[in-house]
Amino acid sequence: MVAFILLVVGGLNWLLVGLFDWNLVTVLLGSILNGVLVTVVYVLVGLSAVYEVVTHKQNCRACSTSSLGASM
């Protein structure tokens, strides 16, 4: 659940960057510890993406062997 929340936060942040050139993470955390906390957040979002990719098939209802999608 934590990985999913971090992915949503990261995705929304990239949406804001793409549409408005406005980085919410940097705005909220940029001055804390000379930006180290921003880097930590980005690393956690990236690790969450890797975790979700690796564990996707076992967690996804559409990808499970009992679903209709598996027979196609």
Secondary structure by P-SEA (a helix, b strand, c coil): caaaaaaaaaaaaaaaaaacccccccccccccccaaaaaaaaaaaaaaaaaaaaaccccccccccccccccc
